[in-house]
Amino acid sequence: MPSRAYGVTIPTNSKYFDMKEDTNLNAKINQLQSLSTSNDDKKLTTNQGIRINNNQDTLKSGDRGPSLLEDFILREKITHFDHERIPERVVHARGSGAHGTFKLTKSLEKYTKAKFLNDIGKETPVFVRFSTVAGSRGSTDLARDVRGFAVKFYTEEGNYDLVANNMPVFFIQDAIKFPDLVHALKPEPDHEIPQAASAHDTFWDFISLMPESMHMIMWLMSDRAIPRSFSRMEGFGVHTFKLINTDNDVHFVKFHFKPRLGVHSVAWDEAQKISGVDPDFHRRDLWEAIESGNFPQWDFGVQIISEENESDFDFDLLDPTKIVPEELVPVEIIGTLTLHKNPENFFAETEQVAFHPGHLVPGIDFSNDPLLQGRLFSYTDTQLSRLGSPNFHEIPINRSLNTVHNNQRDGHMRQQIVKGKVSYEPNSIGGGCPFQAMMSEGGFVSQRERVSGEKLRKRNLGFIDHYSQAKLFYNSQSAPEKAHLTKSLVFELSKVTIPQIRKRLVGQLAYINIELASEVARKLGVDLEKLQQPNHSIPADASPKDLQSQEREPKVTISPALSMQDTVKNTIKARKIGFMVCNDAEAEIIDDLKNRIEGQGAKIEIIAPTMAAVKTSNGNIMFPDHSLSSTSSVCFDALLITCGNDNANDFLLPENKQLVLDFVNEAYHHCKALYFGPGTRDIYIDSHVSKKKHEDPAVITEGVPEAADKFIQAVSQHRVWHLEIERSLTV
Ligand code: HDD
């Protein structure tokens, strides 16, 4: 039915309404739909359901006032508005979510009784929220930061949350240090600067005194911290968890999400510019990908380790600053995660969703990782202050599909109306209900584990090798990745104002790789030779025997799985390609390129000199998506440019030419694929591209054989990072 607002009729076949037609319903989405409402074709009411006749004028004494206190419509509206904010998350405040489904493709029944991991083909509804960590709710998506990757599985046995990140390790080994880490990372408390950035004194002060962070710092300084999109990031459960089967056998497990589109990142210079041009870059990408049917997908995988093999590694499995290299324990793919539906309402779903690593189902259990153990306290606690009530599980997005039956009662904003007199156990009045479930009925039973030991605050010596895996990560990177990592360390530390902190950090780098440390030292003006670095990783009371135990030879020194260079590069699906077009451009070429590229799942957006319609060579009219001044090359994965003949080339007009050259030059320096179509010779000649000295597979000019295929191939490779230096020398 068409809807009307102020005389404007919005046709029901518009995109807006199309996206509301769900072809991807699942049990959770059905549940949410039964709780949602729409204002279409409805009369305006107060919160008490009374129809409102005039929502534009306050009730006044005479038409020039004063306003009357009795105006309950005004009071209700303003009171509600005054209270419509809730505290943002203390970390991970900036986030974007989507609904989807997890489909099991390989049974894990041998290892776990968790039903959603048993029957091949089983589909479990999920809600996933991606986030940055440091910035506040309105901060940029492109901050250099870890990304949260929190997945709520609405299983038939209750909610299971995998509260993961896009990096497989963490900064600290013990939860007791989390508030210190976060205080150091967040804007400094005196002036609340900087927003969403780790490049400041307090963060690096803390890190330079925290050698256990060095492995995570390698990840954070790599391009993994500036992903191209959420759909091109890996996800990791970080901790070692346990799987338990029906015979109560225990296996350790590490969880992985591997993106079908590969792991790809933008350049740091690009990230900073995107933060200005489109701070919602990742959120927009996720939303648009789902709306256009390019559903983001990940393979879900596990690394399984038997209890007997727990001590086989040169690190402790409980240490969250360590990975289990895939070369030692391969990742077995057991299912697919697909995100296919955007939320209907950001606040109701993405903002109010409450994750918790302690939301478990039978068949999955915690390990004794001290970081995980502390998290188990923190997440419920934070929801109480953020969502304001112990009834946060009743908020629609948090409701389990399994109905909830217990004796918990009352509290702020209680929704469920539980019948009867009984809210205690044991009882006879209620016939003993609700009954405890036996293990065979799906009752959760914690894994039986023998524990003994003195009560003490001490770290196990198996946790004190802080550098081997930092080295493993650095050594596994390709040359361009190493260069980016070095540059970002220089960038971050150049923002540190206290020389002592910079020196301390360079000293830490020297334990990882001396060339890396020397290069960073040189650019910071630190004299590496003069640094006398205490090894902070060794506890003051460690004995010589302890020190020896640190020097265990790592079994793996290079891991190809850690380099983004070795990722998936066979698709242009969901890529966003800018097509710069002006009047008289050859229609045939535009149509051909557009059809081919869009046929492979990428999206073309037309950029014209202005927002005025463009008339192509055959007289057809094209409506631009952007004008030269309303977008930027950093919003696109690649550029195509085509114009009319040189005499009538709008791109060469004085008001446009510099903007066009900026577009082309910037895309070139960010190592993107460029296609120069007919009429672009002058632009090519005047741009930095023409100064290149060698063949460049990602610069395609009209007329070369199979130009379109070559362009598509170049886009699928993401970037020509190996040509970055050559491309920057052409300035
Ligand atoms: Fe955490 C949020 C992931 C350690 C305390 N965390 C939060 C979110 C993610 C993670 C993805 C956002 C969830 C959402 O989208 O709502 N956190 C991690 C990972 C960690 C980790 C992978 C280490 C392996 N976190 C960690 C520790 C503590 C916390 C050690 C405290 C002791 N985390 C929180 C929190 C948050 C949170 C304060 C803020 C908002 C929330 O929980 O719901 O409780």
Boltz pocket constraint, residues with backbone or C-beta under 6 A from the ligand:
constraints:
  - pocket:
      binder: B
      contacts: [[A, 89], [A, 90], [A, 91], [A, 92], [A, 95], [A, 129], [A, 130], [A, 131], [A, 147], [A, 148], [A, 149], [A, 150], [A, 163], [A, 164], [A, 165], [A, 169], [A, 170], [A, 174], [A, 175], [A, 176], [A, 178], [A, 236], [A, 237], [A, 238], [A, 239], [A, 320], [A, 350], [A, 353], [A, 354], [A, 355], [A, 371], [A, 374], [A, 375], [A, 378], [A, 379], [A, 382], [A, 383]]
      max_distance: 6.0
